[in-house]
Amino acid sequence: MRPGIESLPRLVSSAAGVRIRRVRESSCQPAVVVEGRRLISFASNDYLGLATHPAVIEAWSAGARQWGVGSGGSTLLSGHTSAHSELEDALADWLGRDRALLFSNGYMANLSILQSHCHRGQTIVQDRRNHASLYDAVRLTRGHLRRYVHGDVLDAARQLKRSAMATGALLVTEGVFSMDGDQAPLAELARVARAAGARFLVDDAHGIGLSGDEGQGTVGACRLGQDDVPLLMATFGKAFGTYGAFVAGPAALIEILVQQARPFRYTTALPPALAVATHEALRRVIGEPERRSRLHEQVDYFRRCARELDLPLASSSSPIQPVLIGSAEEAQMLSKALESRGIYAPAILPPTVPHGKARLRISLNASHSRSDLDHLLEALSDLCRPRA
């Protein structure tokens, strides 16, 4: 038992268990060392393997030599540099948006969007399975929250129609859902928002870089432009392999964030060296499409084999492949059993997912080898085999 764990207040149910941070002692690659043990990791969001790309590492090093390791202040004081400005311009050009604005992380970006674009009493219509940051953001706005059935376009339209203030309301969804791996019906939702006179926000943290002609994400793959999705948020900590986030959209909406978003205003800017590294990662997302192709091949292979083995997978065509277990205790036991076989795949427990929906969130990476996948599939087949 870890020090102090026996004195924790009983705020966490026995079904969910107590969350413990594991210590990784190696870089972000498929083969990792966790607390002295070498394991094959299926827990990373570094989907394209860019976190250890030599060019991205060298860009960060060169940026640190030029700019130092910190930004020195908030972006409205002294923290905004030409490195940040060049990255914002490159992102806007890549996505076909007027402007892009950098944030320290996706959580802060989502808080900023809702806090600055919604007012007290305004209707905010959200998918029931949206990320926690999008629900926490509603509390800042004191807006009127309505939730629609996951992925249900008709219910989203009903929730907008029920609102006395539908015009000016905000419709919110993730592009690829972080715990389920499925994709939102973006084109249909965009039409619903337009018909209701509502703005449309897409959080594409787990889609950006992975689909579209040049990796522009689920919005780009659906051929939705700035008028269809006025507010697009995405992060750098997944496919880009770095850290941070951005919001892209019409110049007027981005300027509202600059002038009114408190999380943006009162936070130290990202280090310029990080902006340099992320700019290089963007070049790799655009210029190395073989990474996306490799990842899609991994997903197709894993799902094909999993179907043959009758594994309890959710319906997902993304790198997020949930193995649905149900019981939190059984999910934890399966995770531990996999670790005994050299596989790192932490259990996802309530309240991150609903009660009775515990799972392993298998996260595939372009850098995984076919033997890595075969090892995982064999272990899951053995361990998930129905009991006699």
C-alpha positions as CSV (number, residue, x, y, z in Angstrom):
1,M,0.0,0.0,0.0
2,R,1.3,3.4,-0.9
3,P,2.1,5.9,1.9
4,G,-0.9,7.8,3.1
5,I,-3.5,5.9,1.1
6,E,-5.1,4.4,4.2
7,S,-5.9,7.8,5.4
8,L,-7.7,9.0,2.3
9,P,-11.3,10.2,2.9
10,R,-13.8,7.7,1.6
11,L,-15.0,10.0,-1.2
12,V,-14.3,7.4,-3.9
13,S,-16.6,4.5,-4.0
14,S,-15.1,1.0,-3.7
15,A,-16.5,0.3,-7.2
16,A,-14.4,3.1,-8.8
17,G,-11.3,2.5,-6.7
18,V,-8.6,5.0,-5.7
19,R,-6.7,6.6,-8.5
20,I,-3.0,6.3,-8.3
21,R,-0.4,7.9,-10.6
22,R,2.0,5.5,-12.2
23,V,5.6,6.7,-12.8
24,R,6.9,6.4,-16.3
25,E,10.6,6.4,-16.6
26,S,11.1,6.5,-20.3
27,S,10.1,8.7,-23.3
28,C,6.7,8.6,-25.0
29,Q,7.1,5.5,-27.2
30,P,5.3,2.2,-27.6
31,A,7.9,0.5,-25.4
32,V,8.0,2.2,-22.0
33,V,9.4,1.7,-18.6
34,V,6.8,2.0,-15.8
35,E,8.2,1.8,-12.3
36,G,11.1,-0.3,-13.4
37,R,9.2,-2.6,-15.7
38,R,9.4,-2.6,-19.5
39,L,5.9,-2.6,-21.0
40,I,4.2,-2.1,-24.3
41,S,2.0,0.9,-23.8
42,F,-1.5,1.3,-25.3
43,A,-2.3,4.3,-23.1
44,S,-0.7,7.2,-25.0
45,N,-2.5,9.8,-27.1
46,D,0.7,10.4,-29.2
47,Y,-1.2,8.9,-32.2
48,L,1.3,9.8,-34.9
49,G,4.5,9.2,-32.9
50,L,5.6,12.8,-33.2
51,A,6.5,13.3,-29.5
52,T,9.9,11.6,-30.2
53,H,10.3,12.7,-33.9
54,P,13.9,13.9,-34.2
55,A,12.9,17.0,-36.2
56,V,10.4,18.1,-33.5
57,I,13.0,17.5,-30.8
58,E,15.6,19.5,-32.6
59,A,13.1,22.3,-33.2
60,W,12.3,22.5,-29.5
61,S,16.1,22.5,-28.7
62,A,16.7,25.3,-31.3
63,G,13.8,27.2,-30.0
64,A,15.1,27.0,-26.4
65,R,18.5,28.2,-27.6
66,Q,16.9,31.2,-29.2
67,W,14.1,32.0,-26.8
68,G,15.0,30.3,-23.5
69,V,12.7,27.9,-21.7
70,G,9.9,30.2,-20.6
71,S,7.7,33.0,-22.1
72,G,8.1,35.4,-19.2
73,G,4.5,36.6,-18.9
74,S,0.9,36.4,-20.1
75,T,0.3,36.8,-23.8
76,L,-1.2,40.3,-23.3
77,L,1.9,41.5,-21.3
78,S,5.2,40.2,-22.6
79,G,4.6,36.6,-23.4
80,H,3.5,36.8,-27.1
81,T,6.4,36.4,-29.5
82,S,7.0,36.0,-33.2
83,A,7.2,32.2,-32.6
84,H,3.6,32.2,-31.3
85,S,2.4,34.5,-34.0
86,E,3.9,32.4,-36.8
87,L,2.3,29.3,-35.4
88,E,-1.1,30.9,-35.2
89,D,-0.9,32.2,-38.8
90,A,0.2,28.7,-40.0
91,L,-2.7,27.0,-38.2
92,A,-5.3,29.5,-39.6
93,D,-4.0,29.0,-43.1
94,W,-3.9,25.2,-42.7
95,L,-7.5,25.1,-41.5
96,G,-9.0,27.8,-43.8
97,R,-9.9,30.1,-40.8
98,D,-9.4,33.8,-40.4
99,R,-7.4,33.5,-37.2
100,A,-6.2,31.0,-34.6
101,L,-5.4,31.7,-31.0
102,L,-3.1,29.7,-28.8
103,F,-4.0,28.4,-25.3
104,S,-2.1,26.6,-22.6
105,N,-4.3,23.5,-22.9
106,G,-7.6,22.3,-24.2
107,Y,-9.3,22.5,-20.8
108,M,-8.5,26.2,-20.7
109,A,-9.5,26.8,-24.3
110,N,-12.9,25.3,-23.7
111,L,-13.4,27.3,-20.5
112,S,-12.5,30.5,-22.5
113,I,-14.8,29.8,-25.4
114,L,-17.9,29.4,-23.3
115,Q,-17.0,32.1,-20.7
116,S,-16.5,34.7,-23.4
117,H,-19.2,33.7,-26.0
118,C,-22.1,32.8,-23.7
119,H,-23.9,34.9,-21.1
120,R,-26.2,34.2,-18.2
121,G,-29.3,32.4,-19.2
122,Q,-28.1,31.6,-22.7
123,T,-28.8,28.1,-24.0
124,I,-25.9,25.7,-24.4
125,V,-26.8,22.4,-26.0
126,Q,-24.2,19.6,-25.5
127,D,-23.8,16.0,-26.4
128,R,-24.2,13.9,-23.2
129,R,-20.7,12.4,-23.6
130,N,-18.8,15.6,-24.2
131,H,-15.5,16.1,-22.3
132,A,-15.6,17.3,-18.7
133,S,-14.1,20.6,-19.6
134,L,-17.1,21.5,-21.8
135,Y,-19.4,20.9,-18.9
136,D,-17.3,22.7,-16.4
137,A,-17.3,25.7,-18.7
138,V,-21.0,26.0,-18.5
139,R,-20.7,26.8,-14.8
140,L,-18.6,29.9,-15.7
141,T,-21.3,31.1,-18.1
142,R,-24.2,30.5,-15.8
143,G,-25.9,29.5,-19.0
144,H,-28.9,27.2,-19.4
145,L,-27.6,23.7,-20.2
146,R,-29.5,21.2,-22.3
147,R,-28.0,17.8,-23.1
148,Y,-28.9,15.6,-26.1
149,V,-28.7,11.9,-26.5
150,H,-25.2,11.0,-27.7
151,G,-24.8,11.5,-31.4
152,D,-28.5,12.0,-31.9
153,V,-29.1,14.8,-34.4
154,L,-32.8,14.8,-34.0
155,D,-32.6,15.2,-30.2
156,A,-30.0,18.0,-30.7
157,A,-32.5,19.8,-32.9
158,R,-35.3,19.2,-30.3
159,Q,-33.2,20.6,-27.5
160,L,-32.5,23.8,-29.6
161,K,-36.1,24.1,-30.6
162,R,-37.2,23.9,-26.9
163,S,-35.1,26.9,-26.0
164,A,-36.8,30.3,-26.0
165,M,-33.4,31.7,-26.9
166,A,-32.3,29.3,-29.6
167,T,-31.1,32.1,-31.8
168,G,-27.6,32.8,-30.4
169,A,-27.5,29.5,-28.6
170,L,-24.4,27.3,-28.7
171,L,-24.3,23.7,-30.0
172,V,-21.3,21.8,-28.7
173,T,-19.8,18.4,-29.6
174,E,-16.5,16.6,-29.7
175,G,-15.3,15.6,-33.1
176,V,-14.0,12.2,-31.9
177,F,-15.2,11.3,-28.4
178,S,-12.3,10.7,-26.1
179,M,-13.6,7.7,-24.2
180,D,-15.7,6.0,-26.9
181,G,-13.6,6.7,-30.0
182,D,-16.7,7.3,-32.2
183,Q,-17.2,10.4,-34.4
184,A,-19.9,12.9,-34.2
185,P,-22.3,13.5,-37.2
186,L,-20.7,16.9,-37.8
187,A,-22.3,17.7,-41.2
188,E,-25.8,17.0,-39.8
189,L,-25.2,18.9,-36.6
190,A,-23.9,21.9,-38.6
191,R,-27.2,22.0,-40.5
192,V,-29.2,21.8,-37.3
193,A,-27.2,24.7,-35.8
194,R,-27.6,26.8,-38.9
195,A,-31.3,26.2,-39.1
196,A,-31.7,27.2,-35.4
197,G,-29.5,30.3,-35.8
198,A,-27.1,28.8,-33.2
199,R,-23.3,28.8,-33.3
200,F,-21.5,25.5,-33.5
201,L,-18.4,24.6,-31.5
202,V,-16.4,21.4,-32.2
203,D,-13.7,20.1,-29.8
204,D,-11.5,18.1,-32.2
205,A,-8.8,17.3,-29.7
206,H,-8.8,13.6,-30.7
207,G,-9.5,14.1,-34.4
208,I,-7.0,16.9,-35.5
209,G,-4.1,15.5,-37.5
210,L,-5.7,12.2,-38.1
211,S,-8.2,12.7,-40.9
212,G,-8.7,15.2,-43.8
213,D,-6.6,15.8,-46.8
214,E,-3.7,17.2,-44.8
215,G,-4.8,16.1,-41.3
216,Q,-7.2,18.9,-40.7
217,G,-9.3,16.6,-38.6
218,T,-13.0,15.6,-38.5
219,V,-14.2,19.0,-39.5
220,G,-11.9,19.1,-42.5
221,A,-12.8,15.5,-43.5
222,C,-16.4,16.5,-43.5
223,R,-15.7,19.5,-45.8
224,L,-17.1,21.9,-43.2
225,G,-15.8,25.5,-43.4
226,Q,-15.6,28.4,-41.1
227,D,-19.3,29.3,-41.7
228,D,-20.4,25.8,-40.8
229,V,-18.2,25.5,-37.7
230,P,-17.4,29.0,-36.5
231,L,-15.5,27.8,-33.4
232,L,-13.0,25.0,-33.7
233,M,-10.9,23.9,-30.8
234,A,-8.1,21.3,-30.9
235,T,-5.1,20.4,-28.9
236,F,-1.4,19.7,-29.6
237,G,-1.0,17.0,-26.9
238,K,-2.4,14.2,-29.1
239,A,-1.5,13.9,-32.8
240,F,1.0,16.8,-32.7
241,G,3.0,15.2,-29.9
242,T,3.7,18.4,-28.0
243,Y,1.5,20.5,-25.6
244,G,-1.1,23.3,-25.8
245,A,-4.2,24.0,-27.7
246,F,-5.8,26.5,-30.1
247,V,-9.1,28.0,-31.1
248,A,-9.7,28.9,-34.8
249,G,-12.5,30.8,-36.4
250,P,-13.7,34.1,-37.8
251,A,-11.6,37.1,-36.8
252,A,-14.4,38.7,-34.8
253,L,-15.0,35.6,-32.7
254,I,-11.3,35.2,-32.0
255,E,-11.0,38.8,-31.0
256,I,-13.8,38.3,-28.4
257,L,-11.6,35.6,-26.8
258,V,-8.6,38.0,-26.8
259,Q,-10.6,40.7,-25.1
260,Q,-12.9,38.8,-22.8
261,A,-11.6,35.3,-22.0
262,R,-10.3,35.3,-18.4
263,P,-8.4,32.0,-18.6
264,F,-6.6,33.4,-21.6
265,R,-5.9,36.8,-20.1
266,Y,-4.6,35.6,-16.7
267,T,-2.3,32.7,-17.8
268,T,1.4,32.7,-18.7
269,A,1.8,32.2,-22.4
270,L,3.2,28.9,-23.8
271,P,7.0,28.8,-24.0
272,P,8.2,30.2,-27.4
273,A,10.4,27.1,-27.8
274,L,7.2,24.9,-27.5
275,A,5.6,27.0,-30.3
276,V,8.6,26.4,-32.5
277,A,8.4,22.6,-31.8
278,T,4.7,22.6,-32.5
279,H,5.1,24.5,-35.7
280,E,7.6,21.8,-36.8
281,A,5.1,19.1,-35.7
282,L,2.4,20.8,-37.9
283,R,4.8,20.6,-40.9
284,R,5.2,16.8,-40.2
285,V,1.4,16.3,-39.9
286,I,1.0,17.9,-43.3
287,G,4.2,16.6,-45.0
288,E,4.2,13.0,-43.7
289,P,0.8,11.5,-44.6
290,E,2.3,8.1,-44.4
291,R,2.0,8.4,-40.6
292,R,-1.8,8.7,-40.9
293,S,-1.9,5.8,-43.4
294,R,0.1,3.6,-41.1
295,L,-2.2,4.5,-38.1
296,H,-5.3,3.7,-40.1
297,E,-3.8,0.4,-41.1
298,Q,-3.2,-0.4,-37.5
299,V,-6.8,0.4,-36.6
300,D,-8.2,-1.7,-39.4
301,Y,-5.9,-4.7,-38.5
302,F,-6.8,-4.5,-34.8
303,R,-10.5,-4.3,-35.4
304,R,-10.5,-7.1,-37.9
305,C,-8.6,-9.4,-35.6
306,A,-10.7,-8.4,-32.6
307,R,-13.9,-9.3,-34.5
308,E,-12.5,-12.7,-35.3
309,L,-11.6,-13.2,-31.6
310,D,-15.1,-11.9,-30.5
311,L,-13.6,-9.3,-28.3
312,P,-16.1,-6.8,-26.7
313,L,-15.0,-3.7,-28.6
314,A,-17.0,-0.5,-29.0
315,S,-17.9,0.7,-32.5
316,S,-14.9,3.0,-33.3
317,S,-12.9,3.7,-36.4
318,S,-10.4,5.9,-34.6
319,P,-7.2,5.0,-32.7
320,I,-9.3,4.9,-29.5
321,Q,-10.5,1.3,-29.2
322,P,-12.5,0.7,-26.0
323,V,-12.7,-2.8,-24.7
324,L,-16.0,-2.8,-22.9
325,I,-15.9,-4.6,-19.6
326,G,-18.8,-3.1,-17.5
327,S,-17.6,-3.8,-13.9
328,A,-15.0,-1.5,-12.5
329,E,-13.4,-4.3,-10.5
330,E,-13.2,-6.6,-13.6
331,A,-11.7,-3.8,-15.7
332,Q,-9.0,-3.2,-13.0
333,M,-8.3,-7.0,-12.8
334,L,-8.0,-7.2,-16.6
335,S,-5.6,-4.2,-16.6
336,K,-3.4,-5.9,-14.0
337,A,-3.5,-9.2,-15.8
338,L,-2.3,-7.5,-19.0
339,E,0.5,-5.8,-17.1
340,S,1.6,-9.2,-15.9
341,R,2.0,-10.0,-19.6
342,G,4.0,-6.9,-20.4
343,I,1.1,-4.7,-21.6
344,Y,0.2,-1.3,-20.1
345,A,-3.5,-0.5,-20.6
346,P,-5.0,1.3,-17.6
347,A,-8.6,0.8,-16.7
348,I,-11.1,3.6,-17.3
349,L,-13.5,3.8,-14.4
350,P,-16.4,5.9,-13.2
351,P,-16.9,8.9,-13.1
352,T,-14.8,9.2,-16.2
353,V,-17.3,6.8,-17.8
354,P,-20.8,6.0,-16.6
355,H,-21.3,3.4,-13.9
356,G,-21.4,-0.1,-15.4
357,K,-19.4,1.1,-18.4
358,A,-15.8,0.6,-17.2
359,R,-13.4,-0.3,-19.9
360,L,-9.9,-0.5,-21.2
361,R,-9.2,2.4,-23.5
362,I,-6.8,0.9,-26.0
363,S,-5.0,3.7,-27.8
364,L,-3.2,2.8,-31.0
365,N,-0.1,4.5,-32.3
366,A,1.5,4.7,-35.7
367,S,4.7,3.6,-34.1
368,H,3.3,0.3,-32.8
369,S,4.6,-2.7,-34.6
370,R,2.4,-5.5,-35.9
371,S,3.9,-7.8,-33.2
372,D,2.8,-5.3,-30.5
373,L,-0.7,-5.6,-31.7
374,D,-0.6,-9.4,-32.0
375,H,0.8,-9.6,-28.4
376,L,-2.1,-7.4,-27.2
377,L,-4.7,-9.3,-29.2
378,E,-3.5,-12.7,-27.9
379,A,-3.5,-11.5,-24.3
380,L,-7.0,-10.0,-24.6
381,S,-8.3,-13.2,-26.3
382,D,-7.0,-15.3,-23.4
383,L,-8.1,-13.0,-20.7
384,C,-11.6,-12.1,-22.1
385,R,-12.5,-15.6,-22.9
386,P,-15.9,-16.4,-21.4
387,R,-15.7,-18.4,-18.2
388,A,-17.1,-22.0,-18.4
